[in-house]
């Protein structure tokens, strides 16, 4: 079981920033969500039997920047 109390953007991200969070097991998407600055979401996903786990975060329209 993959459990996270919350995913979100850093407090110092620019206004209007957003990112898409993805969880994949063995190449299949188990969870994905677009989250904007000030938002968060928790997740609980079964990863039983999975061989590969991929956690990916993609910037939406280059809004987050780099630190």
C-alpha positions in Angstrom: 0.0 0.0 0.0 1.3 3.4 -1.0 0.0 6.1 1.4 0.8 9.8 1.5 -0.6 12.3 3.9 -0.5 14.9 1.2 1.1 16.0 -2.0 1.3 19.6 -3.1 3.5 22.4 -4.2 6.1 24.2 -2.1 5.0 27.3 -0.3 7.5 29.4 -2.2 6.1 28.4 -5.7 5.0 31.4 -7.7 1.4 32.5 -7.8 -0.7 30.6 -10.3 1.7 27.6 -10.2 0.3 24.1 -10.9 1.7 20.6 -11.4 0.3 17.2 -12.3 1.2 14.4 -9.9 1.3 10.8 -11.3 1.6 7.4 -9.7 2.3 4.4 -12.0 2.8 0.8 -11.4 4.2 -1.5 -14.1 3.4 1.2 -16.7 -0.3 1.7 -15.7 -1.5 4.9 -14.1 -3.0 4.3 -10.7 -3.5 8.0 -9.7 -3.1 11.4 -11.2 -4.2 14.8 -10.2 -3.5 18.4 -11.2 -2.8 20.5 -8.0 -2.4 24.2 -7.9 -0.6 26.4 -5.3 -2.4 26.3 -2.0 -4.1 22.9 -2.8 -3.1 19.4 -1.6 -4.4 15.9 -1.8 -3.8 12.7 0.0 -3.6 9.3 -1.6 -3.8 5.7 -0.7 -3.1 3.2 -3.5 -2.6 -0.5 -3.6 0.7 -1.5 -5.1 0.5 -5.1 -4.2 2.2 -7.3 -6.8 3.7 -4.4 -8.6 7.3 -4.7 -9.8 7.9 -1.1 -10.8 6.7 2.1 -9.1 7.1 5.5 -10.8 6.2 8.8 -9.1 6.2 11.7 -11.5 5.5 15.4 -11.2 5.1 17.6 -14.3 5.0 21.3 -14.3 1.9 22.8 -16.0 2.9 25.5 -18.5 6.3 26.0 -16.9 4.5 27.7 -14.0 6.6 26.2 -11.1 10.1 27.1 -12.2 13.2 25.6 -10.7 14.9 26.0 -7.4 
